[in-house]
């Protein structure tokens, strides 16, 4: 009986460690969206360095090219410990954004164009190490809840732009130099905390533990929605006082810290179990009955787990969660574990890759150019559009993660269908922005934010479900090569060239453009790209329908197995 109690307290302790790691993962994601904040300081760089729009957009491309080197993070994810990955990312960010801060704050003379490209590339690459460490570790720790995990983590990445933007607005009056200093120091400090707590923990086995996980994820979702609504409310306060701004910042930090209640609860639970183990012998009789019940419960859970495993094998999910037998020499089908080469030679991977390019490439072009888009349409303060895109991107990420998971369990609905829906909605958003009617930029910012968020949150678990978890870190980083590629095609070339063609030169070598015509053709081309992406997503949904039917069947079989074991 003493062994049983010891096992229970130990399991609860590791559960607490796992949730503490997830909290630090949420914090890392809350600050790792710094790559999307370029619009907040791009105008300062353009003015200081006397750049044309094409040159400025190519700086943003250099920032996104940093993500291309995320392949290094993917390769390292299975070879070096998670703490080392965090350290690499945090140090890169400190150097990359620190150098930009020195230039914008005029503490040093402006660097040459190619030198600035290198430092922006370093800053962009830093986030790939952070995101890889977080996503790979958490997907493996909570593999039975991949949709909610992806939605929550990617949701906080979306919120991070608004968090940085609103904190800078509240504390530093939107000063570009102060903003860059935050981007350099805050991620470095948060990653140091994650070094100590985020690690791989064995996933749950019993249905009771899985239900408990779902309850905890519900708490994270509620907190995340409260944070998003809180940020949204602050954005619509006109000219807040200094006291109100400071109060907003304090409450925001408290909300971000509030998920700590979950690991604290788990630690207290573990401590109580451990104290129960150390009760003196004269009270042993009082706890015999609960212990016997616990022993019976453990036996039931073991039996239940065996039934679940059998159901999963029968339904086909085992091909997703387990490594293929070494003696089986055959080409894996979609839904089984793939090596990198096996994944890259499939049609499904490249359909996903190109559709991803259409969605995130165009969305990233809007985010990178939001400052100039707002100024061209006559808005003096564009920070609200940056924040709106970020906050509604959060709702797209967290909502799509939960909804897609629900419909997989309910009807085996392929996740790519949700990407298809987002592509059509995003195309509508671009048409509205091209029309440049009063308020269309507000609506467009919201629509693009939602759809960009859906695309990121859905693609993360989809890749793991179609190609397995063994090489997931590298597969994920190959997919996000779309970020620099899309940035180059839609932001660096399309938006930059068209803007410069419409702009008027200014003294010093720069240029400006005012009016709806500056970006109208850009939005039309991007809307067409989204329609192409829609067709590819529908094709992928059709091709993967059997995979999701098997996943749905395995989940239903598991429920039946659990029900029969409880009878």
N, C-alpha and C positions, 0 to 999 in steps of 0.2 A: 504493500500500500504506500509505503514511503516513496518507492520508486515512481509509482503512478503520480503522486503529488508533485514530485520533483520534475517529472516530465511535463506536467500541466503548467507549472510555473515557468519552466524553461521555454515552452512553446509560446506562452503569453509574452514573455520577455522579448523573444525574437520578433513577435508580432508588433510590439511597441517600437522596436528598432526599425522595422520595415516602414511603419507609418511615420516615424520621425524622419526617415530618409525621404519619404514622399513629400513631407512638408518642406524640407530643404529643396527638393526638386521643384516644387511650386515656386519657391522664392527665386531659384535660379531662372526659371522661365519668366518670372515677373520682371526680370532685368535683362533678359537675353534678346529682347526685341529691339535693342538699340540700333540694329541694322536698318530698321524701318523709320528712323527718326531724321533722316537726311534733310527732309524739307524744313526742319526747324532751324537749321543753321546754314542751309545751302545759299541763301541770299547773301549772308555775311561773307561766305567764301567767294561768291561771284563778284561782289563789290570790291573786296580786299585784293583779289588777284586779277581783276579786270578781265573776266572770262566771258566768252560767248555762251549761248545756251548749249550748243553742241559740246563745248569744252566742259561745261558744268555737268552735263548729263554723262559725259565719259568719266568724270570723277565718280559719279554714282555707280557707273558700270564697274569701275575699279573696286569699289566697295563690295559689289555683288560678286565680282570675280573671286574675291576671298572665299566665297562659298564653294567655288570649284575645287579648292584645295581641301574641302571637307572630306574628300576621298582618303586623305591621310588619317583623319579622325576615324573614319569607318574601318580602315585597315587596323588602326591601333586599338579599336574597341574590344577586339578579341585577343589582344596580345599584351596590353599593359593595363595596370589597375585603374579603376575609375578615378581615384584621387589624382593620379598623374595627369589624366586627361583634363580634369578641371583646372589643374595648375597651369597647363600649357595654354588653355583658352583664356584664363584670367590674366596671365602675364602678357599675352598678345594684345588683349583689349587695353590693358594699361598703357602699353607702348603706343598702339595705334591711335587711340583717342587722346592720349596725353600729348602727342605731337601736334595733333590738330588744335587742341586747346592752347598750346604755346603760340601757335600762329594766329588764331583768331583773337586771343587776348593781347596780341602784339608784344608778348614777352620776348619773342625772337622775330627776325625779319621773315617775310613770307618765303617759304621754301619753293624750289622749282616745281614745275608741274608734275614731272615724273616722280619726284620725291613724295609729293602729296598723294599721288596714285598708290605708292607703296604703303604709306601709312593708312590710307583708307582700306586698302586690301587687307592689311593686318587686322584692323578693327572688324572687318566683315568676316574674316576667317575665325576670329576668336569665338563667335557665336556657334560655329559648327562643332567645335569641341564641346562646348557647354551642352548644346542640344543633343548631340550624339550620346554623351555620358548619361544624360537624364532619360532620354527616350528608350535607349537600349536596355538600361537597367530596370526602369519601371515597367516596360512591356513584359520583360521576363519575370519580374516579381509578381505582376498581376495579370498573367496571361489569359485568365478566364474573363477578364473585364477590359479587353483591349480598347473597345469603343469609348467607354467613360474615361479611361486613363488618357487616351489620346486627346479627347475633347477638353478635359480639364487642363492638361499641360499645354496644349497648343492654344487654348483659350487665354491662359495667362500670358503667353507670348504676345498674343494680340493686345491684351490690356497693357503690356509693358510700355508701349509707345505712349498711351494716354497717361500712365503713371508718371513716366519721366516728364512728359510735356506739362501736365498739370502741377507737378511739384515744382518744376522750374518756373512756371507762371506764378505760382503762389509765393515762392520764396525769393525768386531772383528777377521778377518782372520780365520774363522771356529773354533774358540776356543770353546770347549765343555762346559766349565764352564760359559762363557758369554752367550752361547746359552740357557742354563738352566735358567740363571737369567732372560733372556727375556721371557721365557715360564712362569715364576712365576709372573713377574710384569705386563707385557703388558695386558694379559687377565683380570687381576684384575682391572686395570684402565679402560679398555673399558667397562667392565660389570657395573661399577659404573655409566658410562654415560647412558647405556641402562636402568638402574633402573628408570631414570627420564622420559624417552620418549616412551618406548615400552609398549603399553597397547592395550586392545581389543577395537576396534571402530566398530560400525555397518557397515556391508558390503553395497556395492552399490545396488541401486534398479533400476535406470533408465539405458537405453541402452547408453545414452550419457556419463554417468559416467563410464560405463564399457569400452567404447571406449577410454575414457581419461586414464583409468587405463592401457590399453594395450599400449598406446603411451608412458606412463611413464616407463613401463616395458621394452620397446624397448630401452629407454635411458640407463637403468641399464644394459641391455645385451651388448650394444655397449661399455660402460665403462668397463665392466668385460672382454670383449674380448681384449680391448686395454691393460688392466693390464696384462692379460695372455701373450700376444705377447711381451709386454715390459719385463716381467720376462724371457721369453724364449730367447729373444735377448741377455739379460745380461748373461745368462748361457753359451753362446757360445763365450763370450769375453775372450780371453786368457790373464791371468795376468793383470787385469785392475789396473790402477794407483789409488792412494789414493783419488785424486781429483775426478776422474771418479766415484769411488765407493760412495763417499759422495753425488755427484750430482745425481747418480742413486737413492739413498735412499730418497733424498728430493723430486724428481719427483714422486717416487712411493707413498709416503705419500700424495702428492697433488692429485694424481689420485684416491686414496682411499677416499679422502675427497670430490671429485668433485660431487658425487651424491647429496650432500647437496643443489645443485642448484634447485632441484625439490621442496622440502619443502619450500625453500626460495621463489620460484616463487608463490607457493600456499599461503604463508603468505602475500606476497605483493598483490595478488589478493583479499584476504580476507580484507586487510586494505583498498584497494580502494573501495570495496563494502561498508565497514563500513563508509568510508568518504562520500559516496554517500547518505547513510541514514541520515547523519547529515547536509545535504545541507539546507540552509535557505528556508523559505516558498516562498520568491519572485522568486525562481528559480524552484519551484515545477512543474510549467507548462511545463518546458523544459524536465522534465524527466517523465511526465505522459505517453507519448507514449511508451517509452522503458519499463516502468513498466507494462503497459497494455499488451505489448507483452510478458513480463516475466510471468505475471499472466496466459496468455493464454498458454504459454509454460509449466508452471507448471501443468495446468489442463490436457494438452496433455500427459505429463509424467505420471501423476496419472492414466489416462485412459490406457496408454501404459503398465504401471506396472500391472494393473489388467488383461489385456490381456495376458501378459507374464506369470503371475501366473497360469491363466487358462490353458495356453498351456503346462506349465511344469507339471501340475497335469495330463493332458490328456496323455502326453508322458511318464510319469513315473519318471521324475527326482525328483519329490517331495519326493519320498521315500528316496532319498539320503540327501536332505537338511532339511527335517522336521522331527520332532519326531513322532513316530507312535501314533495313537489315543489310549488313555488309555483303552477304552472299547474293543478294538480289542485284544482278547486273542488268539494269534496264533504264531507259530514259524516264525521269520523273514526269508525272503529269501535273497539271496545274493544281495547286492545293497541297502538294507534297514538298518536302525539303529540297531546295535547289542549291547547287553551288553557284558561284557568281557566273561562271561560263554558261551553265545550264539555263540560268535566268535570262542572260543577255541574248541567247539565241531563240528565245520564244517570241512569238508575235504579240502575245499578251503584254509583255514587258514594254515593248515599244509603242503599242497603242496607249498604254498608261502614260508613258513618258511624254509623247507628243500632246496628248490631251491635257496633261499637267502643265506643259509649256504654254498652251493657249490660255489656261486659267490664271496661273501664278505670274506668267510673264507680263500679261496685260495689266493685272492688278498691281504688280510691282512698279510698272511704268507710271501709273497714277500716283502711287505713294511717293515715288522719287520726284515727281514733277508737281506735287500738290501745291507747293509754295508758289511756283510760277503760274500754275493754272488759276489759283485764287487771285493773284495780283493782276493777271491778264483780264480777269472778269470784274476787276474793280474793288476787290476786298483788301482793306489795309491790313487786317489781322487774319492770317490763314491758319493759326494754331488750332482753331475750333474744328476745321476740316480734318486736320491730322488726327485730332483726338477722336472725332466722330468715326473715322475710318477704323481706328484702333478698337474703340469700344464695341462697335457693331460687328467688327471682325471677331471679337470675343464671343458674342452671341451666336455667330455662325459656327464657330469652332465647337463650343460646348454643347450647343443644341444638336448639331449634326452627329456628334459622337454618341449622345444618348438616344436620339431618334433612330439612327441607323442600327444601333445595337438592339433596340426594341423590335424593329421590324425583321431583323435576322431571326431572332428567337420566335417571333410570331408567325412569320410567313416565308422565311428564307429569302427575303428581298436582297438582291445584290447591292453592296455598298456603292458601286459605280453609278447606279441610277441617281443617287443624290448629287453626285458630281455633275451629271448631265443636267439636272434641274438647275443647279447653280450657274452653269454656263449660259443657259437661256436667260436667266434673270440678270446676269452680269451684262449680257448683250443689250438688254433693255436699258440698264443703267447707263451704258455708254451712249446710247442713242439720246437719252434725256440730257446728258451732259453736252452732247454735240449741239442740241437745240438751244442750249444756253438760255432757257426761260428763267424768270425770277424764281429763285429757290431751287433750281435744278441741281446746283452744285451740292446743296445740302442732301437732297434725295440721292444723287449719284454717289456721294461719299458713303452714305449708309448702305446702299445696295452693293457697291464694290467691296466694302468692308465685310458684309455678311458673306458674300459669295467667295471671296478670297479665303475667309476663315473656314468655310465648308470644305473647300478644295484641300486645304492643308490637313484638316482634322480627319477627313475621310481617307486620304491617300496613305496616311501612316499605318493604320491597322490593315488596310487592304493589301499593302505590300507584304505584310507578315502572313496574312491568310493565304495569299496566292503562292508565295515563294518560301515560306517557312521562317523560322527564327534563328537558325544556326548562323547564317551570314547576313542577318538583318541589318546590322550596323553599316556595312558597306553598300548593300542594296539601297538603303535609305539615302545615303550620301550620293549615290549615282543619280537617283531620282532628283535630288535637289540641285543637281547641275543645271536644272532648268532655271534656277534663279539668276545666275550670271548670264546664261544664254538668253533668257527672256529679257533681262535688263538691257543687254546689248542690242537685241533686235528691236524691241518696242520702245525703250527709253533712249538709249544711246544713238541709234540710227533714226528710227521713225520720228519720235517726238523731237529730238534735237535738230534734225535736218529741216523738218517742216516749220518748227518755231523760228529758226534762223532765217528761213526763206521769207517769213512773214514779218520779221522784226526790223526795227530801225536802229542803225549803228549809233553808239554813244561815244562821247569822248573817253579816251583811254583804252579802247579796244573792245568794250563790251557791247551789249545790245539789249533792247527792250521791245516787247510787243504788248499791245493793249487791245482787247476785243475778243469776241467769241471765235473769230476766224483763226486765232493763233493755234488752237488745238482741235478744231472741228474735224479736219480730215484724219487726225490721229485717232479720235474716238470712233469714227466710222470704220477704219481699218481694224481696230481692236474688236469692234462688235462682230465683224465678219470672222475674225479668228475664233471668237467664242462660239459661233455657230458651228464651225468646223470641229471644235473641241466637243461640242454637244454630240455630234454624230459619232465621234470616236468613243465617248463614254457609253453611249447606248450599245455600240458594238461590243465593248468590254463587258457590259452587264449581261448581254446575251451569251457571250462565251464563258462566263464564270457562273452562270445560273446553277449548274450542277454542284459546284463547290459550296455555294451557300445553302443549297437544299440539303446537302450532307451535314453541314454545320447545324442547321436547324433541326434535322432529324436526330443528331447526336444529343442536342440539348433536351429534346423531348424524351428521348430514351433515358437520359439521365434522370429526368423527373420521375419517369415511371419506375426506374430502378430504386430511387429513393423512397417512393411511395410504397413499393412492395416490401422494402426492408423495414419500413416502420409498422407494417401490419403484424 
